[in-house]
Amino acid sequence: MSSEHGLDLIQVTDKVSPPICKMGNYGKYLYQLKKKEKKQSRQRGGEVKGVRIKFNTSLHDIETKATQVCKFLKQGNKVKIELRLRGRERALRQYASEQIKKFVEILGAQIPIETEEPPRKLPNILMLIIKGGQKNAAKNAEKKKSEDEKVVSQKVQTD
């Protein structure tokens, strides 16, 4: 029957009895299988990317790095932010933690984020791991919507 239509008989699986076959172009079938395998090998998500901030990094440079981190998070990767303290910078740990907080605020304005844990303070490094927070984004949107509705209802009651 398949030869009448100019198609090949392709065995899909032989694990069941009787084996499952379908009619189609064998070359096209092989191409689709290779395409599937390639796609599965590309799906890695969850890699940890790293971004380093220095103690005296300017605001514009922090914004640029935040944009790059935003791209990483949209791809589904986690991001490790490091702030390395050298020499006398170690004495000013509070300023360093403010730098990281500023970075997180700038990033939070661009995309919803979650921190896995508070910043780790190693002897000469402050480290923070961030992941994308799509789950929290929906909750925050609902909260804002309900808050807006409350404000509108309060204004209506006062008028």
Summary of the structure (lengths in Angstrom):
residues: 159
radius of gyration: 26.7
end to end distance: 79.7
largest distance: 83.4
contacts: 376
relative contact order: 0.10
helix: 54%
strand: 23%
